[in-house]
Amino acid sequence: MKNAWDSYLDQQLADPTVRQAFEEETKVLGIGLQLADQRKRQGLTQAELAKKIGTSTPQLSRTERRPENVNMRTLIRYAEAVGMSLDVRLVAKKA
């Protein structure tokens, strides 16, 4: 059974412009969630990782919460600090 929020969201997402913005935001937030998940898997606090990559704890927190304005060099340092590499690819859209 759908609650009021689900019904409202369905109604809003019927508008293609709103749906596109929602899907873009979901992708961006997903990046932040992946960043935080990898940091936690490595057993690092935000403060520890911030020090490791040469940034402040508040900046690292913003990167995890709202990664849309983070620069590529920060993402590369972040990935390396958690034992990963950054792989950015352009992928063809599904028809």
Residue frames relative to the residue before (quaternion, step in Angstrom):
aa qw qx qy qz dx dy dz
M 1.0000 0.0000 0.0000 0.0000 0.00 0.00 0.00
K 0.3745 -0.7351 0.5249 0.2093 3.56 -0.89 0.95
N 0.3253 -0.7146 0.5807 0.2150 3.51 -1.11 0.73
A 0.7448 -0.4109 0.2786 0.4459 3.57 -1.31 0.08
W 0.6376 0.5308 -0.3350 0.4467 3.60 1.00 -0.79
D 0.6578 0.5134 -0.3127 0.4538 3.59 0.89 -0.92
S 0.6501 0.5100 -0.3095 0.4706 3.58 0.98 -0.83
Y 0.6461 0.5164 -0.3104 0.4685 3.56 0.97 -0.88
L 0.6607 0.5072 -0.3054 0.4615 3.57 0.91 -0.95
D 0.6365 0.5227 -0.3286 0.4622 3.60 0.91 -0.84
Q 0.6492 0.5200 -0.3089 0.4613 3.56 0.97 -0.89
Q 0.6834 0.4851 -0.2861 0.4645 3.60 0.90 -0.92
L 0.6959 0.4896 -0.2760 0.4469 3.57 0.96 -0.87
A 0.4903 0.6368 -0.4371 0.4039 3.58 1.25 -0.04
D 0.6192 0.5028 -0.3294 0.5053 3.59 1.23 -0.46
P 0.4525 -0.7270 0.4416 0.2676 3.64 -0.53 1.12
T 0.6341 0.5304 -0.3349 0.4522 3.60 1.03 -0.72
V 0.6585 0.4894 -0.2955 0.4894 3.57 0.97 -0.88
R 0.6397 0.5298 -0.3269 0.4508 3.59 0.94 -0.87
Q 0.6573 0.5074 -0.3184 0.4573 3.60 0.89 -0.87
A 0.6634 0.4957 -0.3053 0.4701 3.60 0.90 -0.90
F 0.6376 0.5295 -0.3156 0.4621 3.58 1.01 -0.86
E 0.6834 0.4857 -0.2914 0.4606 3.59 0.87 -0.92
E 0.6331 0.5169 -0.3310 0.4716 3.59 1.03 -0.73
E 0.6660 0.4987 -0.3006 0.4663 3.57 0.91 -0.91
T 0.6216 0.5433 -0.3345 0.4545 3.58 1.03 -0.76
K 0.6452 0.5102 -0.3178 0.4716 3.60 0.99 -0.79
V 0.6574 0.5112 -0.3086 0.4596 3.58 0.92 -0.91
L 0.6781 0.4816 -0.2958 0.4698 3.58 0.85 -0.93
G 0.6016 0.5697 -0.3491 0.4377 3.57 1.12 -0.65
I 0.6055 0.5423 -0.3497 0.4659 3.58 1.08 -0.69
G 0.6666 0.5053 -0.3026 0.4570 3.58 0.88 -0.91
L 0.6460 0.5150 -0.3146 0.4675 3.57 1.00 -0.82
Q 0.6423 0.5132 -0.3222 0.4693 3.59 1.03 -0.75
L 0.6255 0.5364 -0.3354 0.4566 3.57 1.01 -0.81
A 0.6889 0.4776 -0.2824 0.4664 3.57 0.80 -1.02
D 0.6340 0.5394 -0.3305 0.4448 3.59 0.99 -0.81
Q 0.6753 0.4842 -0.3012 0.4678 3.60 0.89 -0.87
R 0.6153 0.5370 -0.3479 0.4604 3.59 1.03 -0.76
K 0.6804 0.4903 -0.2859 0.4637 3.57 0.90 -0.96
R 0.6249 0.5437 -0.3360 0.4482 3.59 1.03 -0.76
Q 0.6792 0.4607 -0.2773 0.4995 3.56 1.16 -0.63
G 0.4739 -0.7009 0.4197 0.3286 3.58 1.29 -0.04
L 0.4899 0.6688 -0.4193 0.3701 3.57 1.20 0.53
T 0.3683 -0.6714 0.5884 0.2593 3.54 -1.15 0.65
Q 0.6556 -0.4790 0.3815 0.4419 3.55 -1.25 0.19
A 0.6466 0.5286 -0.3249 0.4437 3.59 0.95 -0.82
E 0.6606 0.5054 -0.3101 0.4605 3.59 0.94 -0.86
L 0.6893 0.4687 -0.2897 0.4704 3.57 0.89 -0.88
A 0.6072 0.5558 -0.3527 0.4450 3.58 1.02 -0.77
K 0.6613 0.4973 -0.3040 0.4721 3.57 0.92 -0.89
K 0.6513 0.5444 -0.3014 0.4342 3.56 0.99 -0.88
I 0.7736 0.3304 -0.1852 0.5080 3.60 1.00 -0.76
G 0.5348 -0.6830 0.3768 0.3249 3.57 1.29 0.15
T 0.5920 0.5175 -0.4033 0.4681 3.55 0.93 0.88
S 0.5821 -0.5757 0.4294 0.3812 3.57 -1.26 0.03
T 0.6325 -0.5316 0.4056 0.3910 3.55 -1.24 0.43
P 0.6595 0.4901 -0.3421 0.4560 3.66 0.84 -0.78
Q 0.6425 0.5129 -0.3340 0.4609 3.60 1.01 -0.73
L 0.6418 0.5103 -0.3284 0.4688 3.58 0.96 -0.78
S 0.6241 0.5333 -0.3307 0.4656 3.58 1.02 -0.78
R 0.6524 0.5005 -0.3139 0.4747 3.59 0.95 -0.84
T 0.6198 0.5473 -0.3405 0.4476 3.58 1.02 -0.78
E 0.6958 0.4592 -0.2777 0.4774 3.59 0.95 -0.82
R 0.7147 0.4543 -0.2623 0.4627 3.59 0.99 -0.75
R 0.8074 0.0644 0.0221 0.5861 3.59 0.93 -0.90
P 0.0056 -0.8791 0.4765 -0.0048 3.60 0.50 1.15
E 0.4256 0.7497 -0.4492 0.2345 3.62 1.20 -0.03
N 0.7615 0.3628 -0.2133 0.4929 3.62 1.10 -0.47
V 0.4323 0.6986 -0.4673 0.3267 3.59 1.23 0.19
N 0.4012 -0.7177 0.5045 0.2635 3.56 -1.01 0.71
M 0.6758 -0.5330 0.3425 0.3767 3.54 -1.24 0.54
R 0.6284 0.5434 -0.3497 0.4330 3.60 0.97 -0.75
T 0.6316 0.5171 -0.3303 0.4739 3.58 1.03 -0.75
L 0.6540 0.5067 -0.3162 0.4644 3.60 0.93 -0.84
I 0.6346 0.5228 -0.3258 0.4667 3.58 1.02 -0.78
R 0.6634 0.4900 -0.3021 0.4781 3.61 0.90 -0.93
Y 0.6247 0.5413 -0.3298 0.4560 3.58 1.00 -0.85
A 0.6745 0.4966 -0.2967 0.4587 3.58 0.81 -1.03
E 0.6716 0.4988 -0.3045 0.4555 3.59 0.85 -0.91
A 0.6578 0.5296 -0.3073 0.4385 3.59 1.00 -0.80
V 0.7288 0.3567 -0.2367 0.5344 3.60 1.17 -0.45
G 0.6151 -0.6157 0.3215 0.3731 3.56 1.23 0.56
M 0.6079 0.5275 -0.3576 0.4736 3.56 1.14 0.57
S 0.3051 -0.6919 0.5975 0.2667 3.53 -1.34 -0.10
L 0.4424 -0.6765 0.5228 0.2708 3.53 -1.20 0.54
D 0.0499 -0.7870 0.6147 -0.0149 3.56 -0.88 1.02
V 0.0288 -0.7970 0.6025 -0.0301 3.57 -0.31 1.28
R 0.0212 0.8089 -0.5844 0.0606 3.55 -0.72 1.08
L 0.3207 -0.6685 0.6243 0.2458 3.51 -1.28 0.44
V 0.0912 -0.8057 0.5853 -0.0027 3.54 -0.75 1.10
A 0.5077 -0.6504 0.4698 0.3139 3.57 -0.92 0.91
K 0.4823 -0.6561 0.5019 0.2917 3.54 -1.07 0.82
K 0.4533 -0.6497 0.5339 0.2956 3.51 -1.17 0.61
A 0.4708 -0.7039 0.4592 0.2683 3.55 -0.88 0.92
